[in-house]
Amino acid sequence: MLTFSFFGIPCIGQKASQPKIEQVFLDEKDMTKNCYTILYPTKLPYTGYLFLLPGFGETAAAVLEQTDLPNKLALNGILTIIPTLQDGVLSLGSDRLSQQTLDKIVKDVRSKHQLIDQKFYVGGFSIGGSCAIKYAENAVIKPTAVFAIDPPLDFERFYNSAKRDIRLSKEGEANPENIYMIERLEKETGGNPSTHLAEYYKISAYSFSDTTQTEIKKLSNSPLRIYTEPDINWWLQERGADFTSINASTCSAMINELNRLGNQNATLQITENKGYRKPDNRRHPHSWSIVDNDELIQWLLQQK
């Protein structure tokens, strides 16, 4: 096990207002995956610990650039861990191997820091949010609370939407990300939703067409927040996307079904004109910045 300070921030002599940051590798021979960045609260005792999952293609460094949530969590006494899973920044998050790697990292952190009786949180952005919810559904030790920032929850919907986008695109102008994700989902599930629907249900945190509600029933008693900014005019003008292809549709559907199952602590947080990406503050409703970090932290700390 290899540990060292991250971004040139020293392990000792920290300023009182800045958390200590380190990176830990489960395999010191490979520094691109199976690791985590950890932000330590400035004083003991901790008020809990939280695993914060990056979006697809995001490094821990990118997370720390896009949002001050990790720093604010640590300054509120929450030990904060940003994992990098077995496929590095290209981890799908909800697949079996990703979930196994996340569980291994969770256990590694718990054993090192004696966190057995502490509050336990998971959250993430985009596909990291899907990963967090999927982990909460199947975790032996249920998180105290869960949150996700505009996650793609239903991979059957995601697949069909990507296929439609390619069909509607002009020749040679299809979104490369959609092409990649179709191939990736077919690889992970063994096929497409028409032939392998059960596998799509397994890797999805929520499936609109799954009338058994198998996965989400596991969260019937779990505090959950999902954030989304459905700026449909932006999506239409900037991406040629509509309500069928943005995450807000299934985010709202999942919360609706959980509410109907009796979970009144599952809420949809709708935002407006808060999505901007750093460093140039470029407008994008699918961003870390749609979250009111201080308010989210207060909500987390209130959960029991």
Backbone torsions as a table, in degrees:
resi	resn	phi	psi	omega
1	MET	NA	128.0	-176.3
2	LEU	-117.8	132.4	179.5
3	THR	-131.8	136.2	172.1
4	PHE	-152.0	164.5	-178.4
5	SER	-72.1	153.6	-170.2
6	PHE	-114.5	143.3	176.9
7	PHE	60.0	26.1	178.4
8	GLY	73.7	11.5	178.9
9	ILE	-85.1	121.6	-173.8
10	PRO	-69.0	155.4	-179.8
11	CYS	-80.6	-15.5	177.8
12	ILE	-131.0	164.2	178.2
13	GLY	70.7	26.5	180.0
14	GLN	-65.4	147.1	169.6
15	LYS	-66.8	146.1	-175.5
16	ALA	-59.9	-27.0	-175.7
17	SER	-91.1	-1.4	-177.0
18	GLN	-120.7	129.6	177.1
19	PRO	-72.1	150.3	172.6
20	LYS	-74.7	138.1	-178.1
21	ILE	-122.6	131.0	176.7
22	GLU	-135.4	158.6	173.6
23	GLN	-118.2	135.3	-177.2
24	VAL	-120.6	132.3	-179.8
25	PHE	-112.3	127.7	175.8
26	LEU	-71.7	-27.1	176.7
27	ASP	-130.9	106.2	-174.9
28	GLU	-67.7	-10.6	178.6
29	LYS	-83.6	-13.6	-179.0
30	ASP	-134.8	107.5	-176.1
31	MET	-99.0	19.8	180.0
32	THR	-107.1	-7.4	-176.2
33	LYS	-159.4	175.2	179.3
34	ASN	50.8	52.7	-177.9
35	CYS	-148.0	175.8	176.2
36	TYR	-153.9	148.9	173.4
37	THR	-100.4	132.7	-175.3
38	ILE	-123.6	132.3	177.8
39	LEU	-111.0	120.8	-175.9
40	TYR	-92.0	133.2	170.6
41	PRO	-56.9	152.3	-175.0
42	THR	-75.6	-12.7	178.0
43	LYS	-154.2	160.0	177.7
44	LEU	-97.9	159.1	-2.6
45	PRO	-80.8	157.8	175.5
46	TYR	-68.3	153.0	174.3
47	THR	-98.3	2.7	178.9
48	GLY	151.7	-176.5	176.4
49	TYR	-140.5	145.0	-172.2
50	LEU	-137.1	134.0	174.7
51	PHE	-100.6	119.3	-174.5
52	LEU	-111.9	111.2	-172.7
53	LEU	-92.2	126.1	179.7
54	PRO	-69.7	164.0	172.5
55	GLY	-74.0	171.3	-179.1
56	PHE	-61.3	127.9	179.5
57	GLY	84.3	-0.3	-176.3
58	GLU	-93.2	132.5	170.0
59	THR	-86.2	167.8	174.0
60	ALA	-61.0	-37.5	178.9
61	ALA	-60.9	-40.1	179.3
62	ALA	-66.2	-38.7	177.3
63	VAL	-59.7	-46.4	-178.2
64	LEU	-67.6	-22.5	175.4
65	GLU	-78.8	-38.4	-173.3
66	GLN	-80.3	-26.0	-174.3
67	THR	-146.9	146.4	174.3
68	ASP	-95.2	10.6	179.1
69	LEU	-56.5	-47.6	-179.5
70	PRO	-58.2	-43.3	179.0
71	ASN	-65.1	-41.8	-179.5
72	LYS	-67.3	-36.0	176.2
73	LEU	-60.6	-48.2	-178.9
74	ALA	-62.9	-39.6	-179.6
75	LEU	-70.0	-16.2	173.6
76	ASN	-96.9	15.7	173.2
77	GLY	88.4	7.0	-177.1
78	ILE	-98.6	116.2	174.0
79	LEU	-62.2	122.4	-170.7
80	THR	-118.1	129.0	-174.8
81	ILE	-123.5	127.6	176.6
82	ILE	-109.6	102.9	-176.1
83	PRO	-81.7	152.2	166.2
84	THR	-120.0	118.6	-168.9
85	LEU	-87.7	-167.0	-165.9
86	GLN	-69.1	-21.0	176.1
87	ASP	-101.7	20.7	-179.0
88	GLY	63.8	-141.5	-178.5
89	VAL	-72.9	-8.0	179.5
90	LEU	-100.0	17.5	178.1
91	SER	-66.7	137.5	179.9
92	LEU	-77.4	-21.9	172.8
93	GLY	88.8	-50.2	-175.7
94	SER	-94.1	-9.1	-179.7
95	ASP	-73.4	166.4	-173.1
96	ARG	-59.0	-46.5	-177.1
97	LEU	-67.3	-39.3	177.0
98	SER	-61.6	-43.8	-179.5
99	GLN	-65.7	-37.6	177.4
100	GLN	-65.4	-40.4	179.2
101	THR	-66.3	-43.1	177.9
102	LEU	-60.7	-42.2	179.1
103	ASP	-62.7	-38.0	177.9
104	LYS	-64.1	-41.1	178.5
105	ILE	-67.2	-41.9	177.5
106	VAL	-57.4	-46.7	-179.1
107	LYS	-65.9	-36.7	178.9
108	ASP	-64.0	-44.2	179.5
109	VAL	-66.0	-43.2	-179.7
110	ARG	-60.7	-43.7	-176.2
111	SER	-69.1	-34.6	-178.3
112	LYS	-76.5	-29.0	-170.5
113	HIS	-117.5	8.9	174.2
114	GLN	50.7	63.4	-172.8
115	LEU	-107.1	18.9	-171.9
116	ILE	-54.2	-42.6	-174.7
117	ASP	-100.2	9.7	-178.5
118	GLN	-87.0	155.8	172.1
119	LYS	-64.7	143.2	-170.9
120	PHE	-127.2	122.5	-177.6
121	TYR	-124.6	151.2	170.5
122	VAL	-135.3	145.7	177.8
123	GLY	-163.7	171.1	179.1
124	GLY	-178.2	170.6	-179.0
125	PHE	-108.9	135.9	175.5
126	SER	57.7	-124.2	-179.0
127	ILE	-65.7	-23.3	172.7
128	GLY	-66.5	-32.5	174.8
129	GLY	-67.7	-38.8	175.0
130	SER	-61.2	-43.2	178.7
131	CYS	-59.9	-44.2	-178.3
132	ALA	-63.5	-44.6	-179.5
133	ILE	-67.1	-43.5	178.3
134	LYS	-60.1	-40.8	178.6
135	TYR	-63.8	-42.8	-179.9
136	ALA	-62.5	-33.4	-179.6
137	GLU	-65.2	-36.4	-172.3
138	ASN	-109.9	-0.6	-177.1
139	ALA	-66.0	138.3	175.3
140	VAL	-67.1	-44.2	173.7
141	ILE	-98.1	107.8	-175.9
142	LYS	-69.0	136.5	175.8
143	PRO	-61.9	150.5	175.7
144	THR	-63.2	-37.8	178.5
145	ALA	-157.4	157.0	-176.4
146	VAL	-134.6	143.8	171.9
147	PHE	-143.4	154.5	179.3
148	ALA	-144.1	140.4	-177.3
149	ILE	-107.7	104.1	178.1
150	ASP	47.9	57.1	-176.5
151	PRO	-83.9	145.8	170.1
152	PRO	-81.8	95.3	-169.5
153	LEU	-81.8	-38.3	-170.6
154	ASP	-107.8	105.0	-175.2
155	PHE	-78.1	-15.8	169.8
156	GLU	-66.6	-48.0	176.7
157	ARG	-61.4	-43.7	-178.6
158	PHE	-59.5	-46.5	-179.2
159	TYR	-61.3	-50.3	-177.4
160	ASN	-65.5	-35.5	178.2
161	SER	-67.0	-42.3	178.5
162	ALA	-63.2	-40.8	177.7
163	LYS	-61.8	-42.8	-179.9
164	ARG	-65.3	-40.6	-180.0
165	ASP	-61.4	-41.7	178.7
166	ILE	-64.5	-41.3	180.0
167	ARG	-63.6	-37.5	-177.6
168	LEU	-81.7	-13.9	-177.4
169	SER	-76.6	151.4	174.7
170	LYS	-69.1	157.3	-177.7
171	GLU	-55.7	126.5	177.7
172	GLY	81.6	2.8	-176.7
173	GLU	-114.9	12.2	179.4
174	ALA	-65.0	144.3	180.0
175	ASN	-63.7	119.4	-179.2
176	PRO	-58.8	-31.2	179.4
177	GLU	-64.8	-38.7	178.0
178	ASN	-66.0	-40.7	177.8
179	ILE	-61.9	-45.3	179.4
180	TYR	-61.8	-46.2	-175.1
181	MET	-67.6	-34.8	175.8
182	ILE	-61.7	-47.5	179.5
183	GLU	-63.3	-39.9	-178.4
184	ARG	-66.9	-44.5	179.7
185	LEU	-65.1	-39.1	177.2
186	GLU	-63.9	-36.9	177.9
187	LYS	-67.4	-43.7	-176.8
188	GLU	-70.5	-32.8	-174.5
189	THR	-102.2	-16.3	-177.8
190	GLY	92.3	2.3	-179.9
191	GLY	169.9	-155.3	-180.0
192	ASN	-104.0	171.6	-177.4
193	PRO	-61.0	-27.5	-180.0
194	SER	-68.2	-31.8	-176.3
195	THR	-105.7	-20.5	-175.0
196	HIS	-136.1	46.5	-174.7
197	LEU	-59.8	-37.7	-179.6
198	ALA	-60.3	-36.2	178.8
199	GLU	-69.8	-34.2	175.8
200	TYR	-67.0	-36.9	175.3
201	TYR	-61.9	-38.7	-176.2
202	LYS	-66.6	-37.4	-176.8
203	ILE	-91.8	-6.3	-179.3
204	SER	-93.4	138.3	174.9
205	ALA	-69.7	-28.4	177.8
206	TYR	-149.4	140.4	177.7
207	SER	-129.7	117.6	-177.5
208	PHE	-58.4	-37.5	-175.3
209	SER	-87.5	-3.9	-179.9
210	ASP	-83.2	96.5	-176.3
211	THR	-71.3	-13.6	177.6
212	THR	-80.6	-15.6	-179.7
213	GLN	54.9	34.8	-171.7
214	THR	-54.6	-48.7	-174.6
215	GLU	-75.3	-46.5	-172.6
216	ILE	-73.5	-20.2	176.3
217	LYS	-61.2	-24.1	179.1
218	LYS	-69.1	-14.0	-179.3
219	LEU	-109.3	20.7	-175.7
220	SER	-59.9	-26.0	-178.2
221	ASN	-118.6	14.0	-174.6
222	SER	-98.8	129.3	171.9
223	PRO	-62.2	126.5	-174.9
224	LEU	-143.0	135.3	172.1
225	ARG	-125.0	134.7	171.9
226	ILE	-122.9	127.4	179.8
227	TYR	-102.0	139.1	175.2
228	THR	-154.6	149.3	178.0
229	GLU	-126.0	89.1	-173.5
230	PRO	-82.1	67.5	178.8
231	ASP	-80.5	83.3	-170.5
232	ILE	-65.9	-31.8	178.2
233	ASN	-65.0	-38.9	176.5
234	TRP	-62.0	-46.6	-178.2
235	TRP	-63.0	-41.7	179.0
236	LEU	-63.5	-45.5	-174.7
237	GLN	-77.6	-39.0	-172.8
238	GLU	-93.6	-27.9	-174.0
239	ARG	-127.0	-4.7	-176.4
240	GLY	63.4	31.3	-178.4
241	ALA	-109.8	155.0	178.7
242	ASP	-128.3	-172.8	-176.1
243	PHE	-60.2	-26.8	-179.4
244	THR	-72.7	-16.4	-174.8
245	SER	-115.3	4.5	175.3
246	ILE	-106.6	161.6	-171.2
247	ASN	-73.9	-18.9	-175.2
248	ALA	-58.2	-33.2	-176.4
249	SER	-62.4	-48.8	-178.9
250	THR	-80.6	-24.5	173.5
251	CYS	-61.4	-46.5	179.8
252	SER	-68.1	-36.4	-179.8
253	ALA	-65.4	-41.6	179.8
254	MET	-64.1	-46.0	179.6
255	ILE	-63.3	-40.4	178.4
256	ASN	-59.2	-45.5	-178.9
257	GLU	-68.0	-38.1	177.3
258	LEU	-65.0	-40.5	175.6
259	ASN	-60.0	-42.5	180.0
260	ARG	-68.9	-24.0	174.8
261	LEU	-81.4	-3.0	176.3
262	GLY	107.1	-0.8	-179.9
263	ASN	-88.3	95.7	-180.0
264	GLN	-85.8	-1.6	175.5
265	ASN	-100.9	20.8	171.3
266	ALA	-107.8	116.5	-173.1
267	THR	-132.3	150.9	175.5
268	LEU	-103.0	122.2	-179.4
269	GLN	-101.0	103.9	-179.0
270	ILE	-90.8	129.5	179.2
271	THR	-118.7	166.3	-178.9
272	GLU	-141.0	125.4	175.8
273	ASN	55.5	37.3	176.5
274	LYS	-110.0	-10.0	-174.6
275	GLY	-84.3	107.0	176.8
276	TYR	-141.7	142.3	-178.2
277	ARG	-108.3	139.4	177.4
278	LYS	-87.2	159.7	10.5
279	PRO	-89.9	-7.6	-173.6
280	ASP	-101.3	9.5	-179.8
281	ASN	54.4	44.4	179.1
282	ARG	-75.9	132.6	-178.9
283	ARG	-63.3	126.9	174.9
284	HIS	-164.0	112.7	-176.7
285	PRO	-66.7	-16.5	176.8
286	HIS	-95.3	79.2	-172.4
287	SER	-145.8	156.6	174.3
288	TRP	-58.4	-32.4	-169.1
289	SER	-70.1	-6.8	179.9
290	ILE	-71.3	-11.3	-178.1
291	VAL	-90.4	135.1	167.8
292	ASP	-82.4	98.2	-171.1
293	ASN	-60.5	-43.2	-178.6
294	ASP	-63.2	-42.2	-179.4
295	GLU	-68.5	-39.1	176.9
296	LEU	-61.1	-44.4	-178.9
297	ILE	-62.8	-40.6	178.0
298	GLN	-63.0	-39.9	177.5
299	TRP	-62.8	-44.8	179.3
300	LEU	-58.3	-47.7	-176.2
301	LEU	-66.2	-23.5	-179.5
302	GLN	-80.9	-15.3	-176.2
303	GLN	-76.7	149.2	-178.2
304	LYS	-122.8	NA	NA
